[in-house]
């Protein structure tokens, strides 16, 4: 087969949609090496996390060549690329981040779109009116026009049905995985190097994720406020909400207990996960929750939120709490830190559960979907 991918996020984004795009491209091109894969990006930018492309003969990169298409990359991605898709004789085009080109349904190319979440509809106050309007039009149109929809969780599938009135049989749930570097044990020498590099405390709990209101870091800060012996390491970028969190840390004299790391190298993340006693993921709502899966593969116990998709990602041995309540969060953290045997059990069972997100299983599910089309 000849399979094309919307690779904008693979080139432009280093988290979230970018990780999903890169991981999908890599695992499927490794799984079926005799097929041909084309990555369509509106602009060529260097991203070191796409280094694997250079060693794969079955992958080619396609970007606009005309001056007009280079000047209007949005237009090329949504409309202009169709001519290139047809000339490349694609069998399948997969929109990896919630959208497919307008008009692809008239080309004879079978199309797949991955929908990650519909958070902008569940929590409209977190998005501007313009953004909500654009997302609604693009996402719904893509779901209606695509031959198949991939939802990254049962929760997302339910939302697609409820909000867009899409028939259930058109949607297939294929879970996300995570980068292979989280599946390898980091040796003691490298761990010590990372501790020294980021000046990490000897023991700590971990938060990984964008620092924005939906991710709910503030409630975790409130939870650790009166936990004198607990250190919290935070990894994530943010803007206004991050400043609000920084102000809270300053006002409550938490700077000796809370460490917000800057410019963390992706290659250092596995060591930090594996050094953490617990990873706390207090987000109100997600499409899936990749840091949970990264933690399970890292053998790090997880505390996260009740409801939504979180149990799909965390499995039966993760701890689920009401993360609206700083008290509940505090009590769960303290209880788990005091119970070493429970943490050890969570490490073993969590790693076993994470095998359902293995590269091979995900690649097989994706490829079977393509073949059926």
N, C-alpha and C positions, 0 to 999 in steps of 0.2 A: 504493500500500500504506500501511497504518497500522502503524508499527513502534514498539515500546516498548523502552526500555533500563533496566536496573537501573543507576541513576546515583548510587548512594551514594558510590562511590569518586571519581566525577567531582567531587562537591561536597566530600568530606572529605579526600582524599589529594592531596598535592602532588607525589608521586613515583610511580614504579612503576605500580601499578594505576590510580591517578588519571590519570596521563599517558595510559595506554592508553585509558581510558574517554573522556576528553575528545577525544583525537585521533580515535577511532572515530566518536564522535557528530558531530564537525565535518566529517570528510571524507565521510561518507555523506550528511549533510544538504546538503552543497555539491554532491555528485555527482548526487543526484536531488532537485531542489528542489520538484517537484510532489507528492512524498509527504509524509506527516505523521509527525512524530516526537515521542514523549512520553517525558520523563525522569522516572523514578519514584525519589524520594529519601525516606527515612524522616524526614528533618529538613531544613528549609531553612536552609542556612548560606551566607554570602557567600564566593565564591571568585573572585578576579579573573581566574583563568585560564579561567573560563567566560564571559568578557565577550562572546564571539561569539554567545551565545544571544540576547542582547537585540536583535540586528540580523537575526535569522532568523525570519521569520514562520511557517515550517513547523515550529518547535519550541515545545512547551509543557512546563511543569514541573508535576509532580503530586506532592503531599505529603499526608500524613494530615491530616484535618480534625477528626475526633472527639477528645475528650479522652482516651478509652481508647487510641486508636491513637498519639496523641502521647506518652502516658506509656509505651507499650511499643513503641518503634520497631522492635526486633528482631522482634517478633511480626508487625507490619504488613508488614515486608519479606519475611518468610518465608511468611506465611499471609494476613494481612489485606488485602493489596493486590489479591488475586484478584478481588474484587468490582469494584474500580475498573478492572482490566484488561479484564474482560468488558464493563462498561458503556461503555468506550472503543472497543469493537469492533475490538480489535487483530487484525492478521493474523499478526504475528510479535512474540515477546518475546525479547530477547537479554540473557541474564545475562552481563555483561561481566567479572565477577570471580569465576569458579569456582562459581557457584551460581544456581539458579532457584527460584522459590517452590514449596513443596510443594502438590501438587494441580493445578498448571497443566496437567498431562497430561490432566485431565478437563474442561477448559474449551473445547476446540476451537481454542485458540490454539496455533499452531506455536511451538516453543521452540528456542532456540539457546543453548548455554553455551560460553564461552571458558574453557579451562583453561590456566593460565599455566605451572605447574610442579607437580611432586609432590616437592619438596625435603624436605618433612616426612617422607616415606617413605624417601628415599635417605639423609638425614642426621637420623635421629630424635633423636640426642643434642642437637641444636640447638633442640629444641622440648620444651615440657612435655608430660606425658602427657595432660593435659586438652585442650590445643590439638591434639595429634595425633589424639585421638579425635574431636573435633568436626570437624576438617578432613576426616578420612577418611570420616565419615558423610555430610557435606554434599557433598563432591566426588564420591564414588562414586555417591550417590543422584542427583545432578544429571546425571552421565554416563549413568546407566541410564534416566532419565526423559526427557531432552531428545530432540528429534527429530534434532538435529544437534549435533556437538561440533566446535568450532574449537580446534585446538592451535596455539600460537604458534611452534612449531618441530617439526621431525621428531623431535628428541629427546623433546619432551613427548608427541608422538603415540605413540612407542614405549613411554614410561612408562605412559600410559593403558592401552595394550593389555596390558602386562606386569603391572601392579599391580591393574587393575580388570577384566581379562578382557573388555574391550569389543571388539566386532568392528571390524576395520580400516575397513570401508566406511562406518561411521558417523562417522568422524573426517576432518576436512579441515584441512590445514595452511594457515593464512593468516598470513603474517608480520606483525610490527608495523612501523610506520614511526616517525617522530619528528616533533616539532613543526616547523612550517615555518620558525621563526626560525633554526634551525640550517642552513638551506639558503641563507641570504643572506650575502653577504660583508659583514663589518663594516668600515666605513671607518677610516682611520688616526686621525682625530680621536676617534672613539668608543673605539677601542682605548686610546689614551693616557688618556682619561678613566677607563676601567676599571682600567688599571695604577695610576693615582694613587689611585683610590677604595679599592682593596684592598691597596695597597702591594706590588704584585707584583714579583718579581725580573725582571731583563731577559731571562733565558732560564730555562725550567723544563720539567720533565715533570709530567704531570697525572694525578691519580686522582680519579674521580667515582663515588660510590656510597655507600650506607649503610655506616657504619663498624661492621660486625659480623663475627663470626668467619668466617662463610662467605665473605665478600668478601676476606679474606686480606690486609688492609693491612699487618699485622705483617711478613709476609715481604718486602713491598716496602720497608718501613723497614729491614729487615736488609740488603737488597740495596744501598740507597743509603748505608748507614752509613759505608762506606769510600770513597765517591765524593765527594771533597772539593769538586769543582767543579760538582756536580749539585744543583740545587734542585728540591724536590718540593712541589707545591701540591696540597692535599687538600681536596675539597669533599664534605661529607656529614655527616649527623647520626649520633649513636650514644650508647650508654649505658655499660654495664660494659666492653665490649670497646674502646670509644673511650678510656676512662680507662686501660686497659691499654696502649694505643698511646701515649697521652700520657706515661705513666710511662716507657716505653721511650725516648721522645724525650728526656725530662729526664735519665734515667740515662746515656744515651750522648752527651749534649751535642750534640743534633741540632737544637736550636731555631733556629739560624741557617741551617739548610739545609732544614728542613721547615716549611711554612706551612699550618696548618689554618684555612681560612676559615670565618667564621661569618656567617650571615644573608645569603647571596649571593642577590641578586635574580635571578629566572628570566631576565629580559631581559638580564642581563649575562653569562649562561653562554656564548652563542655567541662573544663576544669572548674569553673566557678559553680556550675550546677552540681558537680560531684563533691565539691567542698561544702556545699550548703547542708545544714541539718534538715531543713524543710523548705519547700517552695510554696509560697502563699500567693494564690491567684484570685483576688477578691472581686473580679469584674462582675458587673451587673448582668451583662448579656454578651454572648459571642456567637459567631457562626459555628465555631468548633473549639478553639483553644489550644493552639500548637505548643505554647510553653508547658502545658500539662503533659503532652506526649513526650516532649524533650526531657522533662523531669523523670518520667517513668523509665525511659531508656537509660537515663543517667543514674538510676537507682536512688532517686531522691524522693522522699515522701511528699505528698501534695495535700494541701488544704485549699479548697475552692468553694464555689457557690452552689447552693441548692437550686434545683430546677434548671430549665433551659437545656442546653446541649452538654453541660459539663459532665454528667455521668457517662455520656457516650465516649468522651475522651478519657475520663479518669478511671472508669471501671468501678467494681464493687469495693475495693479496699482503700480508695481515696476518701478523705474526710470532707463532708459537705456541710456547710454551715450557713446561717443567715448572715451574709456579709454586710447587710445594712446595720447590723448590731456590732458595735466595737467590742462590747462585752462578750458576746458569743465568740467572736474572733479571738479575743484575748484568752478566753478560757480554753479554747481548742488548741491554740499554740502552746500554752503552758502545759496542758495535759499531755500533749504529744512529746514535748521536749523532756518531760519527766519519765516517759515510758519508752525506754530503749528497745525492749522486746517488741513492742508494737511497731516501732519505726522499722525494725529489721524485717518483720513480717510484711509490712507495706512495701518495702524495697523488693522483696522476692516476688510477691503477688502482683505488684505493679509492673515489674519487668515482664512477667509472663503475660499479663493482659495486653501489654504494648505490642506483642507479636502480631496482633490482628492489624497493626498498622505497618507491617513490614513492606519493603519496597516490592518484593515479588508479588504479594497479594494485591497491592494497589495497581501495579502494572498489569497484572492479569485481568483485573476488573475493568480497567480502562480499555485494554486492547480488545476484550470481548465485546465491549460496547461499540467500539469502532467497527469490528467485524460484522456485528448484527446490522449496522447501518449499511 
